[in-house]
Amino acid sequence: MSTISEVTTRVAGFRLWPGALDAAAQANLVAEVFARLDQAPLYRPITPGGRPFSVMMSNFGPLGWVSDRSGYRYQATHPETARPWPAIPQVLLDLWNATVGWPAPPDACLVNLYRESAKMGLHQDKDEADLGAPVLSVSLGDAAMFRIGAAEGGRTTTLKLESGDVCALTGSARLARHGIDRVLEGSSRLIPGGGRLNLTLRCAG
Ligand SMILES: O=C(O)CCC(=O)C(=O)O
């Protein structure tokens, strides 16, 4: 049977758990994330073409996703400090088990911080070694308009992701096109300094 999120988006394999994290869990997770960001500071990557991302990024876990003039890839160290990324918070590993239930744990957690007019264009996640493993995404702070469409092309659907929502690209949605059109600035006070935090868990290596 199809889930509501599969019906509304017409993307089979797209799963959404609205309000998966309650207010206390969100606040605890934000505190854990910001403590780790002291060790692995947010930075602004550039595209292979040299354009700065509007989103600030960091990573947790053995591998981190990076973008620079050489292209997109995963690497074990922060591009600016050359230090290993901090560990993925246990609560995210527990969430992975409770939602997608994939037998292997994720080895990469991309941290995206959207402030002011930051957004993310429509794209596919294709840099991982195992494209069969799901991608799990956690939204914290300001609400955002998330766009998603099937991998093959065609129409896309926009839905609002609120703080505490968790969604996943599984099965035939693994290569779905997706992005963030807009963040509803000031809709939450959860993130120190404002904005939206997205944590994306993947099996990269
Ligand atoms: O911020 C989001 O919800 C999406 C992030 C994303 O698509 C990505 O990091 O590839």
The ligand as a Tripos MOL2 file, in Angstrom:
@<TRIPOS>MOLECULE
LIG
   10     9     1     0     0
SMALL
NO_CHARGES

@<TRIPOS>ATOM
      1 O1         17.7720   20.5790    3.0070 O.co2     1 LIG1
      2 C1         17.1270   19.6350    2.5790 C.2       1 LIG1
      3 O2         16.0440   19.2860    3.0580 O.co2     1 LIG1
      4 C2         17.6460   18.8700    1.3750 C.3       1 LIG1
      5 C3         19.1320   18.6820    1.3960 C.3       1 LIG1
      6 C4         19.5970   17.9570    0.1850 C.2       1 LIG1
      7 O3         18.8690   17.7420   -0.7330 O.2       1 LIG1
      8 C5         20.9750   17.5080    0.0800 C.2       1 LIG1
      9 O4         21.7950   17.8230    0.9600 O.co2     1 LIG1
     10 O5         21.2900   16.8200   -0.9100 O.co2     1 LIG1
@<TRIPOS>BOND
     1     1     2 2
     2     2     3 1
     3     2     4 1
     4     4     5 1
     5     5     6 1
     6     6     7 2
     7     6     8 1
     8     8     9 2
     9     8    10 1
@<TRIPOS>SUBSTRUCTURE
     1 LIG1         1 GROUP 0 **** ****
